[in-house]
Amino acid sequence: MKLSSIVRRLSAVLAAGVMSLSSHAAVTTQLGFLVDASGSIGTTNFNIMRAGYVAALNALPVDGTIEVTMVNFANSTTTVIAPQVLTAASRATMITAINSFSYIGGGTDTAAGINAISAAMVASTNYNAGLRSIINLATDGVPNNQAAAEAAALASRNAGIDALTAEAIGSFNSAGLLRMVYSPVTTAGTVGGGVLLASGATPPNPMTSQPWVLPVNSFDDFQTAIVAKVQAITQTVPEPSALALVGLALVGLGMSRRRTIAA
């Protein structure tokens, strides 16, 4: 068998491998929604936030690459969605869970919320060090204990969560939130040093940017902000294994073409 024929067959096999990888998607991203349900929110605004999270789920791919977790916090925490892979079927279940959850009210134990959601994400059977794991905090208030919230954020990073960013709704303590956020581009084992974005700005991917806090002027603007956030998170590149196969396939095709020309 001629070398060119062998190379062509090898290229076809590699191309099929690339297609197989893309059609058998595995979880690549853990997305944790941490929701302030304290007394300063109020029932009306909490319902607006719930609609925003439903819109966010509808903006995410349902190809099995995203795992979703949702925890609400006030004086205590409640798990609304335990870690679950997002598919067309599971999305409907998640939306039902969001719409069925009642407003809590009470204090703002941000530390407990961060601890709860990071523990749930790390304990997921899908968790591994190669995943992108991101906590999204939405709040309008000041934590009951700022130092405890910062310590919880640091603990979540040390536990293996890659990034924590925040939407700050209405009147908020920007300095306090900026001391809690982190991303992979900041020094390991630290939190803080975040950037306060302009209100209405399109947030960058938290995996490749400085950690940030996005101001949201009012609860009516929350849906636009949270949808923009999840779209930023889901900006992806092909997995390294897929890129390697593509490279080999292209090299093989190039060799085949050179053999044909030489002949």
N, C-alpha and C positions, 0 to 999 in steps of 0.2 A: 504494500500500500504506500502511495506517495506521501511524503511528509506534509505536503499542502493539504491533502485529504484528512490526515490525522489531526492537523491543527484546526481545520474547519470543524471537525467533529468535537474536538475538545472545546472550542469556542461555543458550540451549540449547547454542550453540557453545562458549561459555566453560566451561560445566559439563562438556562433553565433553573440553575441553582439560585441565581439572583431573583428570578420570578418566584421561586419557592419561598425564599426568605421574606419577600414582600407580602406573600399571600398567607403566611403563617406568623402574623405579627405577635410579638410578646410585649408585656408591659414594659414601657420605657420611662414612664413618668408617674410619680405619685403626687397627686394634687390634694392638699388639705385645706378645706374651708373652715376657718375659725371665726365664729360669728358672735359678736357682742349682742346679747339679749337682755342687757341690764335695764334698770328703771329709766335711765335717761333716753332710751330709744323710744319707748311708747309703742302701743299696739299698732297704730296706723303705719308708723315708719317701719316697724318690724315686718309687716305684711308687704311693704314696698321692697324691702330687702329680699324677702322670700321670692318675690317675682323676679328680682334680678338674678338670683341664683338659678332659678329655672331657666332663664334666658342663657345664662352661662353654660349650663349643661347642654342646652340645645346648640350651642356654638362649638362644642368640643367634638372631636372625631369619635365614632362609635366602633372603631376597628380593633378594640381590645388593647390598645397601647397606653391607655390612661386608667389609673386607679384613683378613685375618688373617696375621700373621707370628709365628713362634716361633723363638727362639734360646736354646740352653742355653750356660752358661758355667761353667768351672772354671779350670784353668790355660790353657785355650784355649776357643775358641767353636765351636759346631756349629749350623748352620742346620737346624732340624727341619722348618719350614714356610717356604718362600720366599713372599713376598707373593702371596696368592691370595684371590680373591673367594669369599665363603662362600655356597654354594648347597647344596641337598639332596645333589647328587652330590659336590661337592668336600668337603663335611663328612665324608663317609665316607672319602675319601682322607686327609684331615687326621687323623682319628682313627686310621687305620692307621699313619700316620707317627709319631704320638705313642706309640702302643703298641709300635712296633717299635724305638724308640730306646733304646739301652742307657745305663745310668748311667755317668758319667764318673769322678768322684772327683778328688781333688787340691786345688789352691789355689782362691782366690776372686778371680779377676781381673774384678771388677765393671766396671771401666773398659772392658776389651776387649768385654764383653758389651753395654754401652750403645753403644759405638762401632759394633759390628757390626749391631745391630738398627736403630739410627737410620739408618745408611747404607743398609740394605736397604729401609726404608720410604720414604725420600726418593727412592731410585732407582726405585721402582715406577712403572710406566707410568700407574697411577691417581693418583699423587700430584699435588696442586696445592694452592696456598695456601688454597683455600676448604674443604678437607677438615678434619675433626676427626681429629687424629693423636695417639694416646695410647700411651705405653709403660707396661706394668704389670710391675713388678719384684717377684718373689717370692724371698726370701732368708732364711736363718737366721743368717748370719754377718757378719763384718766384712771389708770389702774388703782385699785384699793391700795396696793403696795408697789410702787415703782421699782424699788430695788429687787423685790421678789420676781417681778415680771422680767427684768433684765437677767436675773439669775436663771429663770426658766428658759429664756431664749438661748442663753449660753449653753445650758444643759441639753437643749434640743439639738443644737449644732454639734456638740460633742457626742451625742447619741447617734449621729449619722444623717440628720436632715441637712440638705444642701443650702437652702435659702429660706428666709422669712422676710416677706415684704408686707406692706399695709396700705389699706385705703382708710383715710381719715375723713370722717363725714361731719360736715358742719363745723362747730367749734371744737377744737381739739388741742392737745398738748403736743406740738410738733417736736419739741426738744426731747420729750420722753419717748416718743415713738422712734425717733431717729437713733436713740441709744439701744433699741431692741432689735432692729433689723440687721440682716447679714446676708452675704452671698458668697459663692465660691471665689470671687476675685479679691475678697478681703482676707486679712491674715487669719489663718486657721486658729481656732481656740479663742476667738474674740467675737464680740458683737458691737454694733454701733458704727458710727462713721457713715451713716446713710445720707442720701440726697433727697431733699424735698423738691418734688417735681412741681411744675406749674399746674394749677387746676385745669382739668380737661386735657392734659397732655396724654399722648399715647405712651404707655409705659414700655420700657425696654425689657428684653428677656432677662429675668432675674438670675439666670444661670451664667450669663456672660457680661453682666453690667454691675456697677456699684449698687448696693442695696438701696431701696427707695421707699418713700412714703408718698402716696398720691392723694392730694387733697380733693375731696368731693364736696362741692358747694352745698348741696342739699341731698336729701334722700331721693328726690326725684331724679337726680343725676347718677344715682348709684348703678342702675342697670347698665348704662353706657360704659361706666368705669370698669365694672367687673367683667363684662364681656371683652373689653379691650385687654384686660389683664390675662384672661385665660387664652386669648389668641396669641399674646406675646409668649406665654409659657409654652405653647404647642408649636412654636417655630422649631423645626427639627432638621437634622441632617441625616443622611443614610447611616445605618450602623456600620462600624468598621469592617465587619465581616462581609457585608454587602459591597462596600467600596472595594475591598480586596478582590472579590470575584469580578466586579466590573472591570477593574484594572487588568486582571489576567485575561478576561475575554477580549478587551481591546488590544492587548499585546498579541494575543493569538490571531485576531483578525488582521492586524498589521503584518504579522509574519506571513500569513496566508496570502495577502495581497502582494507582498514582495516576491514570494515564490512564483506567483502567477506571472508577474511582470518579467521576472528573470527567465521564466520558461519561454 
